[in-house]
Amino acid sequence: MSASAMLRDPIRLIPLLFLALILVGTALLALPVATSDGNAAPLLTAFFTATSAVSVTGLIVVDTPVYWSMFGQITILVLFQIGGFGIMTAATLFGLMLGRGLGLRERMATQVERNRIERGDAVSVIKLVLAITLVIEVVVAAILTARFHLTHDFALGSALWHGIFHSVSAFNNAGFSSFSDSVMSFQGDPVILSPIMLAVIITALGFPVMQDLRAEKLKWSRYTLHTKITLLATGVLLVTGFIAMLGMEWGNPDTLGPMALGEKALNAAFHSVMPRTAGFNSLDVGSFRDETITVNYLLMFIGGGSAGTAGGIKITTFVVLIAVVVSEIRGQRDSGIFDRRFGSHIERQALAVTVLAGSLIFLATLYIASITDLAFERVLFETISAFSTVGLSMGITGDLPPSAQFVITVLMFVGRVGTITVATALALGSGSRTFRYPEENPIVG
């Protein structure tokens, strides 16, 4: 396949564009002006940080506000803004500004990058994404800026910077913070934590859900099956995560233990949201109890809604698999939910994405555990967080050897673009074979 043909293929175009942005970000962060001490950052440090920003993960090997200069921090912000908004969306907008319009291939590419399902075309999706991006980021930035300035006595310029940085980071589910301790210094301030939580929840739903909500308002019966599954499962996971966090960490002296009831509830809610998509933390994740860490494994692996800024295998993938298991236990021929059945190709896609994700995490964990003396649960937490583009860490990222850091960068990149690419390739390739082999079933179980 020629280079021009490869670039025109949406399945190959998306990873290539993300990779190109990572390389540009690496070059900028490797400049001496990008660091606070004026010395050029090591190439691996720049590459790791650029990959984490573009993939909207949030894992860091150096302290963001200490190590990077204002130029470096602005570069990181721009990288996760573009990464979250979508390379293909930005490219399409650029084409529109040049007056070239949208051809069939450009429409397909944009829909593929956002994993758009059935309803609406690329232009309407882009307009919706742009409108929601501007509104939410401006509103959240204004609230945070006012709070930092009026309540926490930040100078206006400093408050504005921290407000904008956290607003953009929250909207894009990036998890980067302009504070060394993330938002742990504000664990008792609901006016800081709540807007960040809401921004993360909204964008983790995915843009197809937002478009459906805009079109149908509160008419549940008219929502698509995708929207119903995403809304229901999101609510269940948020409530489950909140109850688990509150119950398991209630008496932990290093997390919720010393807090009053209101602060416990606030921080439990915050940490029920963050493992599913964003890497902010108001509590010391490294001090979580083992059972809490186990719950976080599951929340991170599932992730958020499709076609948004969240990572993981996605809510719909998880629900499809659960439905398949339930239907098999009941001896039913079809699996589904809300009086709708899933196509067999959707079931296969869900299984493929999950198995591939689990395999990558297993191999990465096995490798890193074999070359380090780090506790297995911390390594597993790191690899799941990287693949699911969550960004939470138990504090080992900076201690990983270079080869392990490179493995983490691969996980972040694959976690951001791999599931989209695999799912799209499976969808476009389904039904292409014109014959079927004879059926013969092996013994299972």
Stockholm file with secondary structure:
# STOCKHOLM 1.0

chainA/1-445         MSASAMLRDPIRLIPLLFLALILVGTALLALPVATSDGNAAPLLTAFFTATSAVSVTGLIVVDTPVYWSMFGQITILVLFQIGGFGIMTAATLFGLMLGRGLGLRERMATQVERNRIERGDAVSVIKLVLAITLVIEVVVAAILTARFHLTHDFALGSALWHGIFHSVSAFNNAGFSSFSDSVMSFQGDPVILSPIMLAVIITALGFPVMQDLRAEKLKWSRYTLHTKITLLATGVLLVTGFIAMLGMEWGNPDTLGPMALGEKALNAAFHSVMPRTAGFNSLDVGSFRDETITVNYLLMFIGGGSAGTAGGIKITTFVVLIAVVVSEIRGQRDSGIFDRRFGSHIERQALAVTVLAGSLIFLATLYIASITDLAFERVLFETISAFSTVGLSMGITGDLPPSAQFVITVLMFVGRVGTITVATALALGSGSRTFRYPEENPIVG
#=GR chainA/1-445 SS CCHHHHHHCHHHHHHHHHHHHHHHHHHHHTSGGGBTTSSCCCHHHHHHHHHHHHTTCCCCSSCHHHHBCHHHHHHHHHHHHHHHHCHHHHHHHHHHHTTCCCCHHHHHHHHHHTTCCSSSCHHHHHHHHHHHHHHHHHHHHHHHHHHHHHTSCCCHHHHHHHHHHHHHHHHTTCCCCSSTTTTGGGTTCHHHHHHHHHHHHHHHTCHHHHHHHHHHTTCGGGSCHHHHHHHHHHHHHHHHHHHHHHHHHTTCTTTTTTSCHHHHHHHHHHHHHGGGTCCCCSSCGGGCCHHHHHHHHHHHHHCSCTTSSCCSSCHHHHHHHHHHHHHHHTTCSCCEETTEECCHHHHHHHHHHHHHHHHHHHHHHHHHHHHSCSCHHHHHHHHHHHHTTCCCCSSCGGGSCHHHHHHHHHHHHIIIIIHHHHHHHHHHHTTCCSCCCCCCCCCCC
#=GC SS_cons         CCHHHHHHCHHHHHHHHHHHHHHHHHHHHTSGGGBTTSSCCCHHHHHHHHHHHHTTCCCCSSCHHHHBCHHHHHHHHHHHHHHHHCHHHHHHHHHHHTTCCCCHHHHHHHHHHTTCCSSSCHHHHHHHHHHHHHHHHHHHHHHHHHHHHHTSCCCHHHHHHHHHHHHHHHHTTCCCCSSTTTTGGGTTCHHHHHHHHHHHHHHHTCHHHHHHHHHHTTCGGGSCHHHHHHHHHHHHHHHHHHHHHHHHHTTCTTTTTTSCHHHHHHHHHHHHHGGGTCCCCSSCGGGCCHHHHHHHHHHHHHCSCTTSSCCSSCHHHHHHHHHHHHHHHTTCSCCEETTEECCHHHHHHHHHHHHHHHHHHHHHHHHHHHHSCSCHHHHHHHHHHHHTTCCCCSSCGGGSCHHHHHHHHHHHHIIIIIHHHHHHHHHHHTTCCSCCCCCCCCCCC
//
